[in-house]
Amino acid sequence: MTSDQHDKIAVQRHFLISLSRFVGIGILMFGIYLLYGKQDIAPPIWGYVPVLIGFLTFFFAPPMLAKRWSSNALHSDTGDKGDEGTIL
């Protein structure tokens, strides 16, 4: 892979990590909206589910993605694997 390809992949991965944080915040805010109880979408008690999912997404998805895409995870002691098999 060339340096330009590595840079392009790095930008895409950074975008996806940031997007996972924004999605988590969006889900969390929707859950808080449900908990507030001023709507007819669902009973307020159902707001706890999206609050929990949003919280977990915001705090745990980006580190998991970063760990999976870490350059240290791509290389092992048995040899250089390169970018084979990695999925954006």
C-alpha positions as CSV (number, residue, x, y, z in Angstrom):
1,M,0.0,0.0,0.0
2,T,1.1,3.5,-0.7
3,S,1.3,6.3,1.7
4,D,-1.7,8.0,0.1
5,Q,-3.8,4.8,0.6
6,H,-2.8,4.6,4.3
7,D,-3.8,8.2,4.7
8,K,-7.2,7.7,3.1
9,I,-7.9,4.7,5.3
10,A,-6.8,6.6,8.4
11,V,-9.2,9.5,7.5
12,Q,-12.1,7.0,6.9
13,R,-11.4,5.3,10.2
14,H,-11.3,8.6,12.1
15,F,-14.6,9.6,10.5
16,L,-16.2,6.3,11.5
17,I,-15.0,6.6,15.1
18,S,-16.3,10.1,15.4
19,L,-19.6,9.1,13.8
20,S,-20.0,6.3,16.4
21,R,-19.7,9.0,19.1
22,F,-22.3,11.2,17.4
23,V,-24.7,8.3,16.9
24,G,-24.3,7.4,20.6
25,I,-25.1,10.9,21.7
26,G,-28.2,10.9,19.3
27,I,-29.5,7.7,20.8
28,L,-28.9,9.0,24.3
29,M,-30.7,12.2,23.6
30,F,-33.7,10.4,22.1
31,G,-33.9,8.2,25.3
32,I,-33.8,11.4,27.4
33,Y,-36.6,12.8,25.3
34,L,-38.7,9.6,25.9
35,L,-38.0,9.8,29.6
36,Y,-39.1,13.4,29.7
37,G,-42.6,12.1,28.9
38,K,-44.0,15.0,26.9
39,Q,-44.7,12.9,23.8
40,D,-47.0,10.1,22.6
41,I,-44.3,7.9,21.0
42,A,-43.9,5.5,23.9
43,P,-44.3,5.3,27.6
44,P,-41.6,7.2,29.5
45,I,-40.2,4.1,31.1
46,W,-39.1,2.9,27.6
47,G,-36.6,5.8,27.5
48,Y,-34.1,3.8,29.6
49,V,-33.4,1.4,26.8
50,P,-32.1,4.0,24.3
51,V,-30.3,5.9,27.2
52,L,-28.4,2.7,28.0
53,I,-27.7,1.9,24.4
54,G,-26.5,5.4,23.6
55,F,-24.3,5.5,26.7
56,L,-22.7,2.2,25.8
57,T,-22.3,3.3,22.2
58,F,-20.7,6.6,23.1
59,F,-18.2,5.2,25.6
60,F,-17.4,1.8,24.3
61,A,-17.7,1.7,20.5
62,P,-14.9,4.2,19.6
63,P,-12.2,2.4,21.8
64,M,-13.3,-1.0,20.4
65,L,-13.0,0.3,16.8
66,A,-9.7,2.0,17.5
67,K,-8.3,-1.2,19.1
68,R,-9.5,-3.3,16.2
69,W,-7.9,-0.9,13.7
70,S,-4.7,-0.3,15.7
71,S,-1.5,-0.7,13.7
72,N,-0.2,-3.0,16.5
73,A,-3.1,-5.4,15.9
74,L,-2.2,-5.7,12.2
75,H,1.3,-7.1,12.9
76,S,2.2,-10.2,14.8
77,D,5.4,-11.9,15.9
78,T,5.0,-14.4,13.1
79,G,5.3,-11.9,10.4
80,D,3.8,-8.8,8.8
81,K,0.1,-9.3,7.9
82,G,-0.3,-5.8,6.4
83,D,-3.8,-4.7,5.7
84,E,-5.1,-8.0,4.6
85,G,-8.5,-8.8,5.8
86,T,-9.2,-5.6,7.5
87,I,-12.7,-4.2,7.0
88,L,-13.5,-0.5,7.3
